[in-house]
Amino acid sequence: MKGMQAHLELLRGQIAECERMQKAAKSQLQRNVFATLLARYRAIAVELEEAIAKMPPPNTFRDRTKQARQAAKEYGDDQRKLAKKLRRKMN
């Protein structure tokens, strides 16, 4: 997600630069080109913002992994205890 956020910031910088260049353009053709670029950059920025908003919080998967490891550890502990009991009964 950090990469997407960084790309969004880069895109916002490009939008600001494009706006500046559009205002400084000397011909209508240049202004139209920059207007087209601005529309595309803004559309991409909106799509990227929406994608970022749909992503789960950064620690979601880390927490799930931690919980899974803990459950596996507890299961392993239970299996070892059970194996000890079985060995005692067999001896």
N, C-alpha and C positions, 0 to 999 in steps of 0.2 A: 504494500500500500504506500510505502514511503516513496517508491519510484513513481507511482501514479500522482501522488501529491506534488512531487518535484516537477513532473512534466506539466501539471496544471499551472504551477507558478511560472514556469518557463513560457507557457502559452499565454498567460496573462501579461507577461512582459512583452511578448510579441504583439499582442492586441494593443497595448499602450503605445508601442513604437509605431505600429501601423496607423493608429489614430493621429499621432503626431505628424507622420509623413503625409497623411491625407490632408491635414490642415495646411501643411506647407507646400503642397503640390501646386504647380503653376498652371497646369492645364486641366481641362475637364476630363480628358482621357485618363490622366494620372489619378485624379480624384475618384473616377469610376473604378479603376483597377484596385485602388486601396479599399474602396467601399466593398467590392466583391471579396477581397481577401479578409476584410473585417467580418463580413457575414459568415464566411467559412470558419475562421478562427473562433468566433463566438459560438457557432454551432458545435464545434468540436469541444470547446470548453464546457458547454452545457452537458454534452454526452459524458464527458469525463467526470464532471461533478456528480451526475446521476449514478454513474458506476461506483464512484467512491462512497456515495451515500448508501448504496445497497450492500456494501461489503460489511462483514461482521467486525466488531471491535477487535483491535490488535491482539488482545490476550485470550480471545475466545478459544482458539485451537490449542494454545499453550496450556490453558486450564484443563481442557478436555484430556490432553495428553498426560498431564500430571495426575488427573483422576484415574485414568486408565492404568498408569504405572502403579499407583497405590492399590488399585483393585487387584492387579496381577500379583503384586507383592503379597497381599493378604491371602490370595488364593494359593500362592506357593507356600506360604507359612502353614495354611490349613492342610495342604497336601503332605508337608513334611511331618506334621503332628500325627496325621492319620497313618502315615507309613511307619512311624515309631511305634504306635499302638499295635499295628499289625505284626511288626517284628517281635514285640514283647509276647504277644499271644502265640506266635509260632514257636518261640523258644521255650 
